[in-house]
Amino acid sequence: MNWTALSALAAAAAAVATLVNGWWQRRSAMEIARVNLIMPMREAWIGQLRDKIARYITGCARLNIDKKRDFEPLLLRYEIALMLNQDEEEHQKLEKALTGLVKLAAEEKKMDDPEVGEAVDEAKRLARSVLKKEWDRVQRGG
């Protein structure tokens, strides 16, 4: 066999091995960054969203009971809207349900009114669904 051809083949194999190794190291580094940085951030986002939704629902109920001008539910509504993904249908439905709650409070519907109970239940159901899907995404690592 020709030594020149053998040397060229060895050089080509070394080049391919170097490229594959570089690709693999980059992929591994990205996975480590995702696990160490992105996943904790997503978990924190889920916790913050859950807290804001709970405070929002409570704030809407308080508006209805106290009849005083309280801007916290309005602030929370916009914070929640900015945290949701408007490209996902379920996120859009959740935002709409939360907006409906403050409208009912503004109409001075009583908390024992069936319409208010249904609106609260729907907002909670949608919130649980959105939070569960996001939590599952965290657990899958994606």
Contacts in CASP RR format, 6 or more apart in sequence:
PFRMAT RR
TARGET T0000
AUTHOR 0000-0000-0000
METHOD contacts of the structure
MODEL  1
MNWTALSALAAAAAAVATLVNGWWQRRSAMEIARVNLIMPMREAWIGQLR
DKIARYITGCARLNIDKKRDFEPLLLRYEIALMLNQDEEEHQKLEKALTG
LVKLAAEEKKMDDPEVGEAVDEAKRLARSVLKKEWDRVQRGG
34 141 0 8 1.000
34 142 0 8 1.000
35 141 0 8 1.000
39 138 0 8 1.000
39 141 0 8 1.000
42 134 0 8 1.000
42 137 0 8 1.000
42 138 0 8 1.000
43 138 0 8 1.000
45 83 0 8 1.000
45 134 0 8 1.000
46 131 0 8 1.000
46 134 0 8 1.000
46 135 0 8 1.000
46 138 0 8 1.000
48 83 0 8 1.000
49 80 0 8 1.000
49 83 0 8 1.000
49 84 0 8 1.000
49 130 0 8 1.000
49 131 0 8 1.000
49 134 0 8 1.000
50 127 0 8 1.000
50 131 0 8 1.000
52 76 0 8 1.000
52 79 0 8 1.000
52 80 0 8 1.000
52 83 0 8 1.000
53 80 0 8 1.000
53 98 0 8 1.000
53 123 0 8 1.000
53 127 0 8 1.000
55 72 0 8 1.000
55 76 0 8 1.000
56 73 0 8 1.000
56 76 0 8 1.000
56 77 0 8 1.000
56 80 0 8 1.000
56 98 0 8 1.000
56 101 0 8 1.000
57 98 0 8 1.000
57 101 0 8 1.000
57 120 0 8 1.000
57 123 0 8 1.000
57 124 0 8 1.000
59 70 0 8 1.000
59 72 0 8 1.000
59 73 0 8 1.000
59 76 0 8 1.000
60 73 0 8 1.000
60 101 0 8 1.000
60 102 0 8 1.000
60 104 0 8 1.000
60 105 0 8 1.000
61 105 0 8 1.000
61 111 0 8 1.000
61 120 0 8 1.000
62 70 0 8 1.000
63 70 0 8 1.000
63 73 0 8 1.000
63 102 0 8 1.000
63 105 0 8 1.000
63 106 0 8 1.000
64 104 0 8 1.000
64 105 0 8 1.000
64 108 0 8 1.000
64 109 0 8 1.000
64 110 0 8 1.000
64 111 0 8 1.000
64 116 0 8 1.000
65 111 0 8 1.000
67 108 0 8 1.000
73 102 0 8 1.000
73 105 0 8 1.000
74 102 0 8 1.000
77 98 0 8 1.000
77 99 0 8 1.000
77 102 0 8 1.000
80 95 0 8 1.000
80 98 0 8 1.000
81 95 0 8 1.000
84 91 0 8 1.000
84 92 0 8 1.000
84 94 0 8 1.000
84 95 0 8 1.000
84 130 0 8 1.000
85 91 0 8 1.000
86 92 0 8 1.000
90 126 0 8 1.000
90 129 0 8 1.000
90 130 0 8 1.000
90 133 0 8 1.000
91 130 0 8 1.000
93 126 0 8 1.000
94 123 0 8 1.000
94 126 0 8 1.000
94 127 0 8 1.000
94 130 0 8 1.000
97 119 0 8 1.000
97 122 0 8 1.000
97 123 0 8 1.000
97 126 0 8 1.000
98 123 0 8 1.000
100 119 0 8 1.000
101 119 0 8 1.000
101 120 0 8 1.000
101 123 0 8 1.000
104 113 0 8 1.000
104 115 0 8 1.000
104 116 0 8 1.000
104 119 0 8 1.000
109 115 0 8 1.000
109 116 0 8 1.000
110 116 0 8 1.000
111 117 0 8 1.000
END
